[in-house]
């Protein structure tokens, strides 16, 4: 791999990140695009599929989540899907062109009795040649080790927002709980996927704190999903923002967040995640220019709507984008490993 000119920093200050947010928009995009080209193919996007393998009934009170028992969203609780059913969905995702298969379970944390089935799912999906990602809530070190042994490539556990705003979104666990799970995942040798949600009524300073948290980890997450809140009726934030539409983050500020994530975490896959179905093609194009190089395909994300395969294919043709080669993300992850 050719030598990269940009130094990978983990010592960003909040002031430096705030200064990036404050740059003129065109200058910010120019810097983000230049850094993106150093580390990633500029015209290739990683395609991922997300499946809810256990829906609803979560005891957490996350204000954005329709799967919380505290929400009145109409989402019914289900049991963990059968292993074979998950593998059938994974095969369909691969046939549709996905490179990574992400699976989410609405748990505060998995029970030990659930782990054998989870392990079989990971092994089966990985045997198909797909990258595997799981999000199951908080993990113990033992559970993280089991997932590593099964061959899990990535574990997703979002920090959601900046540390100061966190308690306004969730009260059933604290910010350090999030960071502890990320450390357990990292210690087990699994790639980290961690990002957050913008447009929850937070300020730009909260978005600075969100990026700062991830950009100052000892190792940047290999994958950083940036979600725009999808307000769901019956959730705390969905109902709150329905009455205050101006709280919704505007498109330019969302693109700024993507660009700052790209600049501060050059080698990470920055995923344009939830909320994309309501974005214009122009906004999505700006996100790709700003360094987003991963999306979820399909028409559903857990319980929320998504843009859909046909829409994505048409947009890719219009923008001259192609699907990322399967080996590219893993090569980038290997490059992030510290020298022995």
Backbone torsions as a table, in degrees:
resi	resn	phi	psi	omega
1	UNK	NA	134.6	-178.2
2	UNK	-67.4	151.9	-177.7
3	UNK	-66.5	135.7	179.5
4	UNK	-93.4	142.1	-176.5
5	UNK	-82.0	-28.2	-176.9
6	UNK	-83.0	127.2	177.6
7	UNK	-77.1	134.3	178.8
8	UNK	-82.2	110.2	-176.6
9	UNK	-102.3	144.2	171.1
10	UNK	-124.4	15.9	-176.6
11	UNK	-114.4	27.7	179.4
12	UNK	-60.4	139.6	172.9
13	UNK	-95.7	159.2	177.4
14	UNK	-63.1	-33.8	179.8
15	UNK	-64.8	-40.7	178.6
16	UNK	-64.6	-40.4	180.0
17	UNK	-69.6	-38.8	176.7
18	UNK	-62.3	-38.1	178.5
19	UNK	-64.1	-36.1	176.5
20	UNK	-63.8	-45.9	178.2
21	UNK	-58.1	-32.3	-175.4
22	UNK	-83.5	-6.3	-179.5
23	UNK	-61.6	151.7	170.0
24	UNK	-53.5	141.2	-170.8
25	UNK	-56.2	-44.7	-178.4
26	UNK	-66.9	-35.3	177.2
27	UNK	-67.6	-41.0	178.6
28	UNK	-61.5	-45.9	180.0
29	UNK	-65.2	-37.3	178.4
30	UNK	-61.3	-46.3	-179.4
31	UNK	-65.6	-42.8	-179.3
32	UNK	-64.6	-42.6	-179.6
33	UNK	-65.0	-38.7	180.0
34	UNK	-64.8	-43.7	178.7
35	UNK	-67.4	-39.7	177.9
36	UNK	-57.2	-42.6	-178.2
37	UNK	-67.7	-24.3	177.1
38	UNK	-66.7	-33.3	-169.2
39	UNK	-117.1	-13.1	-173.6
40	UNK	-141.7	150.3	172.2
41	UNK	-62.8	122.9	-172.2
42	UNK	-71.4	-16.5	-175.9
43	UNK	-114.2	18.7	-179.1
44	UNK	-123.3	137.9	-177.8
45	UNK	-124.7	132.4	176.8
46	UNK	-75.1	132.7	179.4
47	UNK	-102.3	125.2	-178.9
48	UNK	-126.0	151.5	174.7
49	UNK	-121.3	138.2	-178.7
50	UNK	-116.6	128.1	179.6
51	UNK	-125.9	133.4	172.6
52	UNK	-83.4	112.6	-178.6
53	UNK	-94.9	-8.3	173.1
54	UNK	-155.4	111.2	-169.3
55	UNK	-106.1	140.9	169.8
56	UNK	70.5	170.3	176.1
57	UNK	78.6	13.9	-178.1
58	UNK	-73.9	132.5	-178.5
59	UNK	-75.7	-10.1	178.5
60	UNK	-69.1	158.6	-178.9
61	UNK	-113.4	33.8	179.0
62	UNK	-52.4	123.4	-171.4
63	UNK	-67.5	-16.0	-178.5
64	UNK	-96.1	-7.9	-163.2
65	UNK	-101.0	125.5	178.6
66	UNK	-76.9	-9.4	-177.5
67	UNK	-95.4	-0.6	177.7
68	UNK	-73.2	143.9	175.5
69	UNK	-67.1	-15.0	178.7
70	UNK	-82.2	-12.9	-177.5
71	UNK	-89.7	153.4	175.5
72	UNK	-115.4	57.8	-171.8
73	UNK	-98.9	-7.8	-179.3
74	UNK	85.9	1.8	178.3
75	UNK	-77.7	123.4	-178.8
76	UNK	-89.2	142.3	179.5
77	UNK	-74.5	139.6	177.6
78	UNK	-127.6	165.4	175.0
79	UNK	-84.7	168.2	175.6
80	UNK	-59.2	132.8	179.3
81	UNK	-60.6	151.4	174.0
82	UNK	-65.3	146.7	-176.9
83	UNK	-55.0	-46.9	-175.8
84	UNK	-64.4	-35.4	178.6
85	UNK	-64.3	-40.4	177.6
86	UNK	-64.4	-42.5	-178.4
87	UNK	-65.8	-34.0	176.1
88	UNK	-64.1	-41.2	178.5
89	UNK	-67.6	-36.0	177.9
90	UNK	-64.6	-41.4	178.9
91	UNK	-63.1	-39.0	177.3
92	UNK	-64.3	-40.3	179.2
93	UNK	-63.8	-41.5	179.0
94	UNK	-64.2	-42.0	178.7
95	UNK	-62.1	-28.8	179.9
96	UNK	-84.1	-2.3	175.3
97	UNK	106.4	1.1	179.7
98	UNK	-69.3	147.3	177.8
99	UNK	-106.5	-25.7	179.5
100	UNK	-126.6	135.8	178.7
101	UNK	-112.7	114.1	-176.4
102	UNK	-105.2	135.6	-175.7
103	UNK	-127.8	131.0	-177.3
104	UNK	-122.4	138.5	176.1
105	UNK	-123.6	131.6	-177.8
106	UNK	-80.0	76.5	177.4
107	UNK	-125.7	152.7	165.8
108	UNK	-70.1	-40.8	175.0
109	UNK	-162.4	147.6	179.6
110	UNK	-70.2	144.5	172.7
111	UNK	-81.9	152.3	179.7
112	UNK	-58.0	-31.0	-179.8
113	UNK	-68.5	-19.8	-179.6
114	UNK	-84.5	-18.3	-170.2
115	UNK	-65.4	-38.5	179.2
116	UNK	-57.7	-42.0	178.4
117	UNK	-67.1	-40.8	178.2
118	UNK	-60.9	-42.9	179.1
119	UNK	-60.8	-42.8	179.8
120	UNK	-65.5	-37.1	177.8
121	UNK	-63.2	-47.2	-179.8
122	UNK	-59.2	-47.7	-178.9
123	UNK	-60.6	-42.5	-177.3
124	UNK	-67.8	-42.4	180.0
125	UNK	-68.1	-40.7	-179.2
126	UNK	-65.6	-33.8	179.7
127	UNK	-64.3	-19.2	177.7
128	UNK	-79.6	-8.6	-177.7
129	UNK	91.7	9.8	177.0
130	UNK	-92.0	146.9	167.3
131	UNK	-69.3	144.3	-177.8
132	UNK	-113.8	139.9	175.4
133	UNK	-140.7	138.5	178.6
134	UNK	-127.8	146.9	168.8
135	UNK	-134.8	111.3	-171.3
136	UNK	-125.4	7.9	-174.3
137	UNK	95.5	-156.1	-178.6
138	UNK	-71.8	144.9	-179.0
139	UNK	-121.5	144.7	168.4
140	UNK	-84.4	161.4	175.8
141	UNK	-55.8	-38.9	-179.9
142	UNK	-63.3	-42.9	179.9
143	UNK	-66.0	-39.7	177.0
144	UNK	-61.5	-40.8	178.5
145	UNK	-63.8	-38.2	178.9
146	UNK	-64.2	-40.6	179.2
147	UNK	-67.4	-38.1	176.9
148	UNK	-62.7	-45.2	-179.3
149	UNK	-63.9	-32.2	178.6
150	UNK	-71.9	-18.3	178.5
151	UNK	104.8	14.6	-179.4
152	UNK	-60.2	131.9	-178.6
153	UNK	-84.5	-43.4	-175.5
154	UNK	-135.7	146.9	169.4
155	UNK	-123.4	127.8	179.5
156	UNK	-96.5	129.5	172.9
157	UNK	-152.8	98.9	-174.7
158	UNK	-75.0	145.4	171.7
159	UNK	-82.1	-13.0	174.1
160	UNK	76.6	-52.9	-175.7
161	UNK	-158.3	-171.1	177.0
162	UNK	-73.1	158.9	-175.3
163	UNK	-62.1	-31.7	-177.6
164	UNK	-72.8	-31.1	-176.3
165	UNK	-90.6	-14.5	-170.6
166	UNK	-55.3	-45.1	-174.8
167	UNK	-68.5	-13.1	176.0
168	UNK	-84.2	-9.6	-178.4
169	UNK	-108.0	-36.7	-173.8
170	UNK	-140.5	136.8	177.5
171	UNK	-120.3	-11.5	-174.2
172	UNK	-85.3	-4.9	168.8
173	UNK	-155.5	165.2	-176.6
174	UNK	-111.5	175.3	-175.2
175	UNK	-61.7	-38.3	-178.9
176	UNK	-64.9	-31.8	175.3
177	UNK	-57.6	-42.0	178.3
178	UNK	-60.9	-49.3	-176.7
179	UNK	-66.0	-33.9	179.0
180	UNK	-64.4	-41.6	177.8
181	UNK	-64.8	-41.6	177.1
182	UNK	-58.7	-39.3	179.5
183	UNK	-68.7	-38.6	176.8
184	UNK	-61.7	-40.0	178.1
185	UNK	-64.7	-46.3	-179.4
186	UNK	-63.9	-42.8	-179.6
187	UNK	-63.4	-28.8	179.3
188	UNK	-78.7	-11.9	179.1
189	UNK	90.3	19.0	178.0
190	UNK	-97.0	141.0	176.0
191	UNK	-63.7	141.4	-177.0
192	UNK	-95.8	132.7	170.9
193	UNK	-117.5	115.0	-177.6
194	UNK	-152.6	129.1	178.2
195	UNK	-148.4	-138.2	-178.5
196	UNK	-172.7	-169.8	-175.7
197	UNK	-122.9	132.0	174.4
198	UNK	-114.5	158.1	-176.7
199	UNK	90.7	22.5	179.0
200	UNK	-96.2	15.6	-177.4
201	UNK	95.0	5.2	-179.4
202	UNK	-76.5	165.7	176.8
203	UNK	-93.3	171.0	175.4
204	UNK	-61.2	-36.6	179.2
205	UNK	-60.9	-34.5	175.2
206	UNK	-66.3	-36.1	177.1
207	UNK	-69.2	-34.3	173.0
208	UNK	-60.1	-44.9	179.6
209	UNK	-63.9	-36.5	177.5
210	UNK	-62.0	-51.2	179.6
211	UNK	-65.1	-40.4	-178.7
212	UNK	-60.0	-41.8	179.1
213	UNK	-55.9	-47.3	-176.4
214	UNK	-76.0	-37.8	-175.7
215	UNK	-74.9	-11.5	179.2
216	UNK	-111.3	8.8	170.5
217	UNK	-63.7	155.7	-178.3
218	UNK	-56.2	-35.9	169.9
219	UNK	-132.3	132.4	178.8
220	UNK	-61.4	148.5	172.1
221	UNK	-58.1	139.9	177.3
222	UNK	-69.5	-21.3	179.0
223	UNK	-136.9	132.8	-177.0
224	UNK	-128.3	94.8	176.2
225	UNK	-76.4	132.0	175.3
226	UNK	-114.0	113.3	-176.9
227	UNK	-105.0	143.0	166.7
228	UNK	-98.8	131.4	-176.7
229	UNK	-54.2	131.1	170.0
230	UNK	-101.7	100.7	-176.3
231	UNK	-65.6	122.8	-179.5
232	UNK	-110.8	125.3	178.3
233	UNK	-59.4	133.2	-179.1
234	UNK	101.7	-12.0	173.3
235	UNK	-96.3	157.6	-178.2
236	UNK	-57.6	-51.0	-177.2
237	UNK	-73.1	-35.4	178.0
238	UNK	-60.8	-44.3	179.3
239	UNK	-71.3	-38.0	-179.4
240	UNK	-64.8	-46.7	-175.9
241	UNK	-76.4	-18.5	175.3
242	UNK	-64.4	-29.2	179.6
243	UNK	-91.3	-12.3	-179.8
244	UNK	-132.2	71.8	-174.8
245	UNK	-60.1	-23.6	-179.4
246	UNK	-70.9	-12.0	178.9
247	UNK	-72.1	-19.6	179.7
248	UNK	-61.2	134.2	-179.8
249	UNK	-66.7	137.5	179.1
250	UNK	-81.4	162.9	-171.8
251	UNK	-61.9	-40.2	-177.9
252	UNK	-64.6	-40.5	178.7
253	UNK	-66.9	-35.7	176.6
254	UNK	-63.5	-45.2	179.3
255	UNK	-62.6	-39.1	176.3
256	UNK	-57.1	-42.3	-179.1
257	UNK	-62.6	-43.2	177.0
258	UNK	-60.8	-45.1	-177.4
259	UNK	-63.6	-42.0	-179.6
260	UNK	-67.7	-37.8	175.3
261	UNK	-61.4	-41.9	179.7
262	UNK	-64.2	-43.2	-178.0
263	UNK	-66.2	-42.2	-175.2
264	UNK	-81.6	-21.3	179.8
265	UNK	-130.0	72.1	-167.8
266	UNK	-59.2	-35.0	-173.3
267	UNK	-93.6	-8.1	-178.5
268	UNK	-71.3	150.2	167.4
269	UNK	-79.4	116.9	179.8
270	UNK	-97.1	114.2	-173.1
271	UNK	-99.4	126.2	170.6
272	UNK	-79.3	106.9	-166.2
273	UNK	-110.6	-127.1	-174.3
274	UNK	-60.6	149.7	-180.0
275	UNK	95.1	-7.0	-175.3
276	UNK	-68.3	-27.4	-176.7
277	UNK	-65.8	-20.3	179.8
278	UNK	-100.8	1.7	179.3
279	UNK	-87.9	145.8	174.7
280	UNK	-70.6	163.0	175.8
281	UNK	-61.3	-35.5	-179.6
282	UNK	-64.7	-41.8	179.0
283	UNK	-64.9	-42.3	177.8
284	UNK	-63.0	-39.8	178.5
285	UNK	-61.8	-40.2	177.4
286	UNK	-64.4	-37.5	177.8
287	UNK	-63.5	-41.7	177.8
288	UNK	-65.4	-38.4	177.6
289	UNK	-65.0	-33.8	-178.1
290	UNK	-79.2	-5.3	174.9
291	UNK	119.5	-1.3	174.2
292	UNK	-67.2	130.4	-178.3
293	UNK	-139.2	28.8	177.7
294	UNK	-154.2	140.5	177.2
295	UNK	-140.1	161.6	167.7
296	UNK	-91.7	133.5	175.6
297	UNK	-101.2	173.3	-178.2
298	UNK	93.8	173.9	-174.1
299	UNK	-102.0	9.9	-178.8
300	UNK	-150.3	138.6	173.7
301	UNK	-119.3	103.6	-173.1
302	UNK	55.2	-96.7	178.1
303	UNK	-116.8	0.1	-177.2
304	UNK	-100.1	153.4	178.5
305	UNK	-71.3	156.7	177.8
306	UNK	-136.2	169.2	-171.9
307	UNK	-62.7	-38.9	-179.4
308	UNK	101.2	148.9	-175.8
309	UNK	-60.7	-45.6	-176.7
310	UNK	-63.2	-42.1	178.9
311	UNK	-63.5	-42.2	179.7
312	UNK	-64.6	-43.1	-179.2
313	UNK	-61.6	-42.0	179.3
314	UNK	-65.3	-40.0	179.1
315	UNK	-65.8	-41.5	179.4
316	UNK	-61.4	-40.9	177.7
317	UNK	-63.0	-43.0	-178.8
318	UNK	-63.7	-37.1	-176.4
319	UNK	-94.3	-7.1	-178.5
320	UNK	72.7	32.9	179.9
321	UNK	-100.9	154.1	177.4
322	UNK	-132.7	166.1	177.8
323	UNK	-71.1	140.0	179.5
324	UNK	-66.4	137.1	176.1
325	UNK	-59.6	141.8	-173.1
326	UNK	-54.8	-38.0	-173.5
327	UNK	-79.2	-14.4	-173.7
328	UNK	-62.0	-48.7	-178.2
329	UNK	-61.7	-41.3	-178.0
330	UNK	-68.1	-33.6	176.8
331	UNK	-64.2	-40.0	179.0
332	UNK	-64.0	-39.4	179.5
333	UNK	-64.8	-40.4	178.0
334	UNK	-62.5	-37.1	-179.0
335	UNK	-66.2	-23.9	-179.0
336	UNK	-81.5	-13.4	-177.9
337	UNK	-67.3	134.8	179.6
338	UNK	-64.1	146.5	179.3
339	UNK	-67.1	142.2	-179.7
340	UNK	-86.3	NA	NA
